[in-house]
Amino acid sequence: MMTLIATMDCEQYFSRNEKLKSYIEGFNDGFPTAGEILERLLLVVRFIGMIPLNRESRWFKKANLFSLIIELDKYDLSKIDPIKLGRELTDFDFRATMNEFQQAEKGQLNSNEEKYLTLAREAVNEKGAREYRGEFLRHFIEQAKI
């Protein structure tokens, strides 16, 4: 949670937990942007609740959810169609699952999609992996704009 809050506050990805120590030390007595961050986080969480996703979806796994929250926080959510975003995310989830079960005809993934899946499983805390996942998700969000 602290990594999520720090990333939302500084509005950029960072490696591992490198900023957390400075956040804990720097904001030990108070966190002036706490109310704003909480409001933004609640807005994003409510929006994610409107996206029709299966509870077993990969989008509720730690690295994917982290990236989804951070990326959605960058947008005016009133201009994103949660139903359309849900279709995009569910389609990718289905194809990724088919690929994992080696059902190639149903799970064709391109190299960017395969890289995303790898970075959602491995090196999840590295800055480059976080940036790649964010960029990848922005494509889905852009497709769902109203």
TAKA-V788872 format. One line per field, one symbol per residue. phi: phi as a letter, one per 40 degrees, with the letter a starting at -180 (. if undefined). psi: psi as a letter, one per 20 degrees, with the letter a starting at -180 (. if undefined). burial: I if it has 16 or more other ideal C-beta (glycine too) atoms within 10 Angstrom, else O. A space follows every 50 residues. Layout:
phi=???
psi=???
burial=???
//
This chain:
phi=.cccccccccfacacfbdccdcccccbccibdcdcccccccccccccdcc ccbccccccccdcccdccccccccbcccbbcccccdccccccdccccccc cfcdcbbcbccccccdccccbbfcccdccccccccccddccccccc
psi=hhggghghgikqqrqckhigghggghkhiqnhjgggggggghggggghhi pnqphjqiijqgggggggggghhiqoiijpohggggggghgggghgghgh jkmhhilpqrhgggggggiihqkhjqgggggggggghhggghhjq.
burial=OOIOIIIIIOOOIIOOOOIOOOIOOOOOOOOOOOOOIOOIIOOIOOIIOO IOIOOOIIIOOOIIIIIIIIIIIOIOIOOIOIOIIIIIIIOIIOIIOIIO OOOOOOIOIOOOIOOIIOIIOOOIOOOOIIOIIIOIIOOIIOOIOO
//
